[in-house]
Amino acid sequence: MIQPPDESQALAALSALSESTRLRILRFLVARGPQGAPAGEIGEAIGFSSSRGSFHLGVLARAGLVTATKSSRQVIYRADTVAIGALMGYLINDCCGADPQIVACCSPAAACRPQGES
């Protein structure tokens, strides 16, 4: 069973994602899947310098949203999909009271529609 974050962990993760570069980095790493990517490749794809990239990747890592693994002379970053899923669960269950319309939006096959539309 996935352990949901506590409020301070959720706030740290949401704060980390409140900046557009970090949100784009996380989106890129989720798309890369379990193989992840080195910082240089992330920087090229997103368009940031290595110093700015290190800063943003560090914020995401401290928030628990990405992991960093040393591989030879590179650091490979990966999205922590378990942590991201736990954060989503926290938002749905703790913050939104498991509202059926919100829960339905999280189903891969569901399309979010305003209430009353079909």
Helices and strands as residue ranges (DSSP letters): H 7-16, H 20-32, G 33-35, E 37-38, H 39-46, H 50-62, E 66-71, E 74-79, H 81-89, I 90-95, H 100-105
